[in-house]
Amino acid sequence: MKKVIIASLAAMFVLTGCNTFKGLGQDVSHAGEKVTDSAQKVENKI
């Protein structure tokens, strides 16, 4: 388990320098917005 955590942290530090995390963050943000919109539509129908 420690090896996985260490590898994940190492990958995070390597990728921090590029826009990969920024793009990933934007993708997650857009997905969250879609989920929120869907939940609001269902709530309005009820």
trRosetta pair geometry for C-beta under 8 A, 3 or more apart (Angstrom, degrees):
i j d omega theta_ij theta_ji phi_ij phi_ji
1 4 5.8 -52 -156 32 37 111
1 5 6.6 34 150 -16 67 105
2 5 5.7 -56 -150 38 35 111
2 6 6.1 34 154 -18 69 108
3 6 5.7 -54 -144 39 30 110
3 7 6.1 30 156 -18 65 108
4 7 5.8 -55 -145 39 28 110
4 8 6.2 30 154 -21 63 107
5 8 5.7 -54 -147 36 29 112
5 9 6.4 27 155 -16 64 106
6 9 5.8 -55 -147 38 30 109
6 10 6.3 31 154 -20 64 107
7 10 5.7 -54 -146 37 31 112
7 11 6.3 31 155 -18 65 106
8 11 5.8 -54 -147 37 30 110
8 12 6.3 34 152 -24 63 105
9 12 5.5 -51 -147 32 32 115
9 13 6.5 29 156 -16 65 103
10 13 6.0 -56 -151 36 31 107
10 14 6.4 29 152 -18 65 107
11 14 5.6 -56 -146 38 33 111
11 15 6.0 18 161 -8 68 113
12 15 6.2 -65 -141 46 25 101
12 16 6.2 43 155 -46 63 101
12 21 7.7 63 -150 -80 72 134
13 16 5.7 -36 -145 7 30 120
14 17 7.1 -60 175 18 34 105
15 18 6.0 -66 -161 44 56 98
15 20 4.7 -68 -170 63 110 134
15 21 5.8 120 129 -38 105 97
16 21 6.1 1 -110 1 51 144
18 21 7.8 122 80 8 66 79
19 22 4.6 -56 -161 44 70 119
19 23 5.6 72 139 -24 88 100
20 23 5.9 -59 -151 38 28 108
20 24 6.2 27 153 -18 65 109
21 24 5.4 -52 -141 39 35 114
21 25 6.1 40 156 -23 66 104
22 25 5.8 -53 -150 34 28 113
22 26 6.6 28 151 -18 62 104
23 26 5.7 -53 -149 35 33 111
23 27 6.4 35 152 -20 66 104
24 27 5.6 -53 -149 35 33 112
24 28 6.3 30 154 -16 66 105
25 28 5.8 -55 -146 38 31 109
25 29 6.2 34 153 -22 64 108
26 29 5.5 -54 -146 36 31 115
26 30 6.4 31 155 -18 65 104
27 30 5.9 -55 -148 36 30 108
27 31 6.4 30 153 -18 64 106
28 31 5.6 -54 -148 37 33 112
28 32 6.3 36 152 -21 65 105
29 32 5.7 -54 -151 35 30 113
29 33 6.5 33 151 -21 63 103
30 33 5.6 -50 -150 33 35 114
30 34 6.6 36 152 -20 65 102
31 34 5.7 -53 -152 34 34 112
31 35 6.5 34 151 -18 65 104
32 35 5.7 -53 -148 36 34 111
32 36 6.3 34 153 -19 66 106
33 36 5.6 -55 -148 37 32 112
33 37 6.3 33 153 -20 66 105
34 37 5.6 -52 -146 36 31 112
34 38 6.3 31 154 -18 64 105
35 38 5.8 -54 -149 37 30 111
35 39 6.3 30 153 -19 64 107
36 39 5.7 -55 -148 37 30 111
36 40 6.4 30 154 -19 65 106
37 40 5.8 -56 -149 36 30 110
37 41 6.5 32 153 -20 65 104
38 41 5.7 -53 -150 33 33 112
38 42 6.5 30 154 -15 65 105
39 42 5.8 -55 -150 38 32 110
39 43 6.2 34 152 -21 65 108
40 43 5.5 -53 -144 37 33 114
40 44 6.3 35 155 -22 65 104
41 44 5.8 -54 -148 34 30 111
41 45 6.7 30 152 -21 63 104
42 45 5.7 -55 -153 32 34 112
42 46 6.8 33 151 -24 65 104
43 46 5.9 -55 -154 28 34 112
